[in-house]
Amino acid sequence: MKINRRHFLALGMGATAGTMLSPLPWKLTDDVSIWTQNWSWTPVPEIGEYYYTGGACTLCPGGCSLAVRKVGNRVVKIEGAENSPINTGDLCGVGISATQLLYGPSRIEGPMVRSGKRGEGKWTSLSWEDAEALLAEKLGAASGSGVAALSATKTGSMAALFQRLLDTVGSDRFLTLPSIYDTMEQAMALTMGREAGESVGFDMENTDLILSLGSAVAEGWGSPVRMVKAAGSKKMIQVEPYLSTTASMADTWVPAKPGTEGVFALSVAAAMIQEKLYDHIFVSTATEGFEPFSAWLLENYTPKKAEAVTGVSPALVKKVAVAFAGARRPVAVCGRGKGETPVSLAETLAVFALNALKGSVQRDGGLVKVGALPYAVATVESEAMGEKLAALTEKGNTELLMDWGTNPFYTLASSEKAKEALASIGTIVSFSPYMDETAAMADLILPDHMHLEKIQDVPVRAGLERATVTLAQPALAPVMDTKHTGDVLISVGGQLDEGGDAFGWDDYDSYLEESCGDMWETLSEEGLWQGEIAWKKGLERILGTSQRFTFVIPEGPVYTPAEGAESSLPYTLVPSWSLRIASGAVADAPFTMKTIEDRVLTKGMSHVEMHPATAKKAGLKDGDTATLATPSGKATVKVTLFEGMMPGTVAMAAGLGHTAFDGFIGGKGASYTALSGTMVDPGTGFNCTWGARASLTKG
């Protein structure tokens, strides 16, 4: 076979993704560790026999089960648990490198109160008794409606405990950061019916074709290990504006214009109707609203009409429609990037409709409903989240904010206005074990244990086909003077609810066992609990209270162009993704930073990838230093030429640009979030920004 440049790119990038979960690239860090032993904080393990303890990773929503290797009392290696149905013995590089976060200089040594100006870095150490009393005092002094809590999860024991504390002070402002799963839950409520606590999953193990609408399947979407394996073993069609690792592994790459994935999904649906490729039996027996929906589709989103928006030819749209309709068990997935941020409700409804046209709903290999977890869950619902988050990023609406695992000064601060609003909060309380951006701006820090030091249930809300909870377990005693946030909340709640029984447990361990109820025995013994598969097989499947799938015509726009004049901002900036770069609240460990390719990050400077023709027109060459500007900010970057970029589009890695943590992590690259701005989806109220108008100027 003749290998041209396109094949070479695909083979090289596909091989990269394939090895990310193998020991090879992480064995290379052994060489790195030799010279890093000169770092004063790097522990040198004692010589002796090794043994393993269990656990669960909390560094991303994937919830992978761990096998933690120890020598004596020292953790020396982290592996994936072989018997886990989630990650089956494998683990991504971010999870493997957690030992550096455990022992690294970004750890907070104990409770502290701010003694200088906010963000100045001056602190006074406190005893835990004084720190808890101070938090109780501040909560008691604040008005109930002025208190908010941002939680890393909206399910499980910790979420319920935070909500219990808010109930005690009269606040309903329990918040989490929205993700694609929040948007999908709203879409599920409209199309399939939804009971409280139910979520959306994808039966990847039994699908035979994945149609990915911008999802970084091979770079960490959903549960990373599970999805990387799916990308390597299933037929795949990838729709996005650049040749990512996922696109390089796909059987078909569809280079659609940035942000138009939903329009493309509707054009495929229209082609299936035009060519009579849809599942007539499913549509006629298990759906409603098909006639008005199909008429709307054919009027607005035929392949020919959609081409003006997506840039995809009608011939390629029809090719995808034939492939999707011809597969036995295909599934269409959405959630751009790693799914950590939401997309519009209209786009999600489009992807749900595409699955329904093929009959890939509540069926093996398709889009499925996942049952609610059978234990303590916070009552916050996705529909109310957008409005509450908007209030958080407006000045004067919050007196006290507690942050547990979300780091809003990095993940939410997408504009100067948002930063100013967060900085105007009266009291900021951080429970982070690391000196992240939010801890650096806090008034009071009560550092939690790291996931290797504590017991905690970890509900997995990452597209699995059944309800799943893993169990974080302490592999060693706390390295620093930290305390389980669950114990802190019980202590503080008891001081606020004196004489009451809302916080009547002796400690978090007893609370966890009680809240888990009947599933505790399985969870504690096996380290993982899974519910029954919630859908029925074949045409007898039940979709929800309506028992039918409803085709919904979106009320809002399916595609909203990025703001900005093309004359002064001629390019569209989009994020690129990597398994090697954590893009959520927690940054990479130093070892993982060393594995980032020099085409992504060089000497602390982010690279921007662009097509050679685009660069030539702009007078830029490979390796040039340039100023990247968007309506939200500027950054100095390096230019990297890449034929896999759509002309007129530029890409920069997400997850870089941290300003806190330590010298090995902070100050590396630019933050895509800070440059991308805000675009509120009218259907959900969430920030669904994807792509920003941008300019690149040499020098």
N, C-alpha and C positions, 0 to 999 in steps of 0.2 A: 504494500500500500504506500502510495506517495504521501509523505507527511509535509503539509504546507505549514505556514506560520500559525494559522488558526488551529490546526491539529496540535502543533507543538505547544501552544499556549494552554489548550485544554488538557493535554497529557501532563504538563508540568504542574498546573494548578490543581488538577484532580489528584495527582500523586501527593501533593502537599496536604490536602485535606485527609487523604487516606492514611497518612502516617501520623496525623495529629493525635490520634487515640492509641497509637502503638507506642512501645517503649522508646523507639529510636530518638525522636527529638528531645525527649526528656532525659534520656541517657546522656545526651550531649551536655546537659546542665551539670553532670558530674565533673566535666572539665572546668566549667565555670566555677564550680564550688571549690576547686583547688585554690584558685587565686582569691576567691572571696573569703577564704578562711582568715585572710588578713584583716577582714572587718571585725572590729572588737566585739560586735554583738552576735557573731555567728557561732552557735554552739558546736563544740566538737564532741560527738557522742563517745561514751566509754566503750571499750571492747567487751563483748559478751554475747550471750545467746539472745536471739530476737524472738519476739512473739507478737501476736496481733490482737487488737481490740476492734470492736465495731464502731459505727457512728454514721452520721449523715452530713452532707455538705449543705451549707446555707449561703454560699457565695453567689448563687444565681437561683432562679425559680425551679431548676431541674430536680433538686432533691435527691441527688445520687447517694447511694449507700456506700459506705467507706470500709476499708480494711486498713487500720492504722498500725503501722509497723513500729515496734518499740525495742530499744535496748536499755534495760534497766528502767528508769523513769523518764527516759528521753525519747521523744518522737523523732524517728529518723527517716520515715518515708510514709507517704499516703498513697494508697492504691484503691481501685474500685473493688467492691465486694463481688465475688464471683457468682454468688447465688442470687443477686439482685435482679428482678425482672425489669428494672429501670435502666441500669447501666451495665449489667452482665459482665462485671470484672474490669471494665474500662473506666477511664476518667479523663477529663480534659486537663490541659496544662494549668489552668487557673486553680482547679481543685487540687492538683498534685502539689502545687507550690505553696499551699497554705501553711506549711511548716515555717516558711519565712515570715508570714504575717504573724504567726504565733510568737516567734522570738524576736521579730524585727523592731527597729527603733521607732516605728510609728505607733506602737502600743502605748496606751495611757496607763501610767503606773498605779493610779488610785483616784479616789474622788477629789475634785478640785472646784473651787469657786473663782470666778474672774476677779482679779485685783487691779487691773489696769483698764484702759479703754477697750471697748469691744473689738476683737480681732487683733489686739496688740500682742497677745501671747504671754501675758503676765497672769500667773495663777497662784493661789494659795491652797495648800493641801488641807483636806478635812478628814476627820474620822468618818466612818460610815454612819455612825449614830447621828453626828451633827449634820451630815449631808442629807440624810433622810428627813430629819427634823426641818431642815431648811426648805426642802421641796414641799413638805406638808404645809409649812407656813405660807409659802408663796401660792400654793393651790387654794388654801383657805382664804387668802386675801383677795384672790381674783374673782371677778364675777363669773358665774357658771358659763355663760355664753361666750366669754372671752378666752376660754381654755380649749386648746385643740391638741390632738395627738396624731402624729404620723407614724404608721406602723408598717413594717416590712411585709406583713401579710394580713389579710382580712378574715382568715379562717384559723382555727386552732386555739389552743389554750391561751397563748399570749395575747392574741387579738381580743379574746373574750375578757381577759383580765384588764387590759387597757380600757375597754369599754365599761367595765364595772367601776373602774376608778373615775371615769368621766361621769357616769351616772351619779356617783356619790357627790360630785361638785355641781351637778345640774347642767352638764354640757352634753350635746348630741354631736359634737364635732370630732368623731372618730374618723380618721382618713387613712387611705392608702394611696400609693402612686398608681394611677390607672395604666393598664396594659391592654394588649389586643384582646385578652380574655374578658375584660370588662365590656368592651364593645360587642364581643361575640355573645355575651350573656344577654345584652339588650336585643340583639338580632334574634337570638333564640326565643326570647319572650314574644316577639312579634310574629315569628314564623312557625314555631313548634310548640309554644306554650312552655312556661317555666315555673317550677315550684321553687321556693326560697332555698338557696344553697346549691341548686343544680348548676352545672357548668357544661362547657363544650369540650369534646375530645375528638381525636382523629385516630381511627384504628389502623395505624401505620404498619403494624405487623402483618396485616392481611390484605393491604392494598397492593395493586399491581402497577399503578401509575399515579404519580404525584404531579398535579398542575399547581405550581407555586407562583402565586401572584406577589412577587417581590420579597418573599420570605427567605431569610438567610439559612436555608435548611442545613447546609454543610458548615456553617459558621456559628451555630449556637442557638438557632430558633427552638423555642420550647425546651424540652429536656435534651441538652446538647448531644450526649452520647447516643441516645436513641435515634435522634434525627440524622446524625452523621452516618450511622449504620443504614438508615433507610435510604439516604442519598446514594450510598454506594451499592445498594442491592435492588433498588426499584427503578423502573423506567421513570424519567422525570422530564418535565417541561418547565423551564425557568423563564419568568417574565420580569425583566428589570433592565435599566439603561446601561449597564456595563457588564463586562465579562468577569464576574465574581468567581470565587471558588465553586459556589453552587452552580452557576451558569456553565462553568467549564466541565462539570461532571454530568450535566444534563444531556439527554438525547437531543433536545431541541432548545436552543436559546432564542427567545423573542425579545429583541432590544426595543422595548416600548419607551416612549418619552417619560421622564420622571413624573411620578404621581398619577399616571394614567392607568394603573393596573386594574382599577375597578371598571373603567370604560372598556378596557380590553376584555374583561370577564363577561360583560354584557354583550359585546360583539360576538364572542364565542357562543353565548347562549342564543343570540339571534340567528347565527349560522346554523345551530342545531335545529332550531324551529323551521328555518327556511328549507333546509335539506331533509327535514323529517327524521332527524337522528336521535331525537329525545326518546326517553322511556315512556311510551304511550300508556302502558299498563299502570305504572306507578303514578303518572300524572293524573290519569282518569280515576284511579281508585283511592289515592292517598293524599291528594292535594286539593286546594281550592284557590280561586282567584287567578287561574291560569289564563283565561281568555282576555281579561283586561291587561294583564301583565304582558302577554305575548303581543297584543296590539300596540302597547306602549313601546316595547322593545323594537318591533319592526318599523315603527314610526321614527324612532330616535337613534337606534344603536345598531343598525345593519353594519356589516364589515366595511362597506364603502363609506358610510357616513362617519363611522368611528375612526377611520384612517386619518382624517383631518386633525383629530385630537391625539391619537396614540402614535401616529407615524408608522403603524404596522399595516402592511399590504393586505387586501382582502384574501389573496391566495394563501398567505401564511395563517390568517385567522381560520380559514376553512380547513387547512391542514391540521391545526390544533383541535378544531371541533371534531374532525373525523377520528383523530387519535383518542381524544377523551371519550367520545361516544362509543368507540370500538373496543375500549378496554373492558375487562370483565368487572373489575372492582376499583375504579379510579376514585380519587378524591382531590378536590380543589382546596387549597389552604391559603389564608391571607394573614396579614400581620407583617409589615415590612421590617427588614432587619431581623433582630432576635426576638421580636414580638414584645419587647419591653415597653414600647409606647403604643398608644392606640392609633387606629386609623378611623376614618369617618364611618358612621353608621350606614350611609348609603353604599359605600364600597363593600362593607361586610355583608349587607343584604344581597348585593350582586353576586358575591361568591357563594352564599348559601343557596341562592336560586339556581346557580350553575350546578351545584351538587344535586339539587332536587330534580332538575331536568333529566339527569342521568339516573335518578333513583338511588343515588349514593348517600342516603340519609337513613339513619338507624339500620344500617346494613353492614355486614362484614366488609372491612376495608374502607369505610366511608366516614362521614361526619356523624357523630353520635352524641347523645345526651349522657352526661355523667351524673350519677346520683349524688345527693348531698352527703356530706360527712355526718356520721351518726353521733356527734358530740358537740361540745361547746363551740359555737361559731358566732362572731360578731354579727349584728343585724344590719350593718350598712349594706346598701344595695348600689349597684353600678349607676342606676338612674339618678341618684342624689349626689354622686361623687363630684361631678363636674362643677356644680354650683358651689359646693363647699370648698373645693380647691381654689376656685376663683376668689373666694372671700379671703383665703389665706394669703394670696399674693396681691392683696389690696391694703393700702396703709390704714392703720387704725382699727382693724377688725379683730386683732388677736392680742390678748394680754400675755398669755403664756403658751408656749408651744413645746411639747415633748416629742423628741425624735428618736425612734427606735428602728434603726436599720435602713433609713431611706435617703439620708444625706441631701436634703432639699437644696442646700446652697450650691450643690453641683448638678443634681438631677432636675431641679425645677427652675433654677435661675437662668432662664433662657433669654432674659432681657434685663436692661438696667432697671426698668420699672419693677420687675419681679425681685431683683436683688435688694432694691431700696425698701420694698414692702416687707421682705423677710427680715431685713436689718432693723426695721422699725418696731418689731415685736418686742413687747416689754421685757419678757424673760424667756430665754431659749435654754431648754434643758436637753442635753445630749446623753444618750446611753451607749454611744459608740465605744467599742474597745480600742479604736484607732483615732488618731488625731486627724480626722477627715475635715472637709471644708466646713461642715456644720458644727462639729466640735470646736473648731478654731474660732467660730463666731458665737459660741455659747456663753451663757452666764454661769451655768452650773453643769458639771460633767459627773455622771455616775456610771463609770465604765462597766459594761456587761462583760461576762466571760466570752471568749471566742468559742466557735462551735466545737472545737476539739476539747474544750474544758468543761462542758456542761451537758446536762440532759434537757431535751426539749423535743416536743413533737414538731415535725416538719411536714405540713400539708403540701402536697405537690399539685400545683395548679398550673400545669404546663402542657396541656393538650393530651394527657394520657387518656386512654379509652375507659378507664374505671377510676373511681375514687381511691386515692392512694395517700398514705401517711408513712413517712419514714421517721426514725428516731435518732436524733443526735445524742451521743453518749460521751461522757468524759473519758478521754484517753489518758489524762494526767491531771494532777492538781493544778489550779490556776497559777500561771507564771507570774502574774502581777497581783496587786491588791485590788482585784476586781470582785464583783458580786453579781449573781444572777439577777437580771432585771425583774424576773418573776418574784423573787424574794423581796426586792426593793418595793415593788408595787403592793405586795401584801402588807409590808411594814407601814408604808405611807398611808395606804388605804385604811389600815387599822387605826392610825392616829386621827384620820379625818372622820371615821365612822365609829368613834369611841363608844363602846357599849352596844354597838350593833353586831350583826353576824355576817356582814357582807364579805369580810375578809377573815374568816374564822379559822383558817388553816395555819398549822405550825410553820410550814415552809412550802416552797414551790413544788417539791417532790410529791408531797401528799395531795396538793391541789391538782397536779397533773394526773395522778392516778385516778382521782375522783372524777375529773372532767372527762377523761377518756372512757370511762364506763366499761362496757362489755368488751371493747376492743383492746383494753389495756393489756390483758394477758398475752394476746398474740403479738402486740406491738413490743412489749418488753422482752419477750422471749425470742422473737425472730428479728426484731429491729425494723419490721415493715408490716403494715396492714393494708390490705386491698379489699374494696367492696366487690359486690357481685356486678357482673356486666348488666347494665341497666336497660339494654335494648333487646327486643326480640328479633329472631332471625326471620328472613323471608318477608312475604307480603303481610304477615300477621302483625308486624311491628306496630307499636303504639307510640305516637309522637308526643303526646302530652294530653292536656285536658281536652283539647279539641279533637285529638286523634287524627289530625290531618296537618300536612304542611301547607302553610299559607304563603302564596307568592305576594310579596309586598312591593309596591311601587315606591321607591324612596322619595321622601319629601324634599330633602336637601340635595345639593349638587353632588354628583358622583366624583367630579374632578374640579378642584379649585386651583388655578395656577398660583405659583408663588408671587408674592407682591414685589413690585419694583419695576422701574422702567428699563426696557431692554437696551435703550440707547446708552445709558450710563452703567447698567449692570447686565452685560450681554450673556452671561453664563448662568447655568443652574447648578448650584452646589448640592451634592447629595452625600450622605454618609456611606462609607464602606465598613465592612465588618470582618472580624477575625476571631478565631477560637483562642488566639493568643492574647487578646486584649479584652479585659473585663470592661463592660460598658454600663454597668449599673452603679450602685452606691459605693461599692468597694473597688479600689484600684488593684491593678496587678501587683504581685510581689516583685522584688528586685530581680530574682532569677528569671521570671517570666518576661520582664521588661527587656532582658538581654536576648530573648528569642525573637523579638519583633524585627521583621525584615528591614534592611536599610533603605528599601524603596518606600517604606511607610514612615520611618522615624530615623533621623540622622542628627546626632549631636544635639538632641533636645528640640529639634525642629520638625514639625509635621510636613509630610509631602502631600502635594495635590496632584492627582493623576489627571491627565488630559490627553485627548487624541492629538497625534502629531499635526494634523491639518488645522485643528483649533489653535494649537500653540504657534504654528507658523504664521497664521493670520494675525495673532497677537504680538508677534515679534519675540516669542519666548523659545528657549532651547532647553533640552534636558539638563537638569542640574542647576538651572537659574534660580536665584533667590527672588521672590516676588512678594508683593503685598496683596493678600486676599481680603476683599472688603464686601460686606453684606450690609443691609439696612440695620443690622443689630450690632456690628462690630468689625474689627480688623484683626488680622494675624499675619505674621511673617512666615512664609512657607517656602519649601523647595518644590520645583516643578519636576514631575516625572512623566515622561511620555509613554503612553500605553495605547496600542491600537484597539484594545478591547473597550475603550470608552466611547460612548456615543458622542459624535461631534456636538459642541455647544454645551456639553455637560462636564463638570469637574467633580472629583470625589476626594474626600478626606476621611481618614480613619476616625470612627467614633470611639470614645472611651479614653482619649488622651486629654491633656490640658488640665490635669489636677494641680491645684495651687496649694494643697496641704499635704498630709501624710508625712513624708520625710524626703531627704535629698536624693534618695534612690528612685523615688516614685514621682514626687511633685516636680513641676517645672519641665515636664516632658511633653512637648507638642502643644497643640491648640485644642480647645474644646469645641467640638461641632455644636453641642447644645447651645453654647453661648453665642454662636454665630447664626443659628437657624431661626431664632425669633419665635413668634407665637401665631398660630392660626386656629381659632376656636371652631370646632365642628358644631353646627347648629343642632344636629341630632342628638348629641351626647353632652355637649358643654366641655369636652376634653380638648386639650391642645393636640391637634393632629398635624402639626407642621411636618412636611416632608419635602425638603428641598428649599433653597433660598436663592433668590437672584443674587448674583455675585459678579465682581470684577477682579481681574488679576493685572497688576501693574509691576513691571520689572523693577527690581531694586528694593 
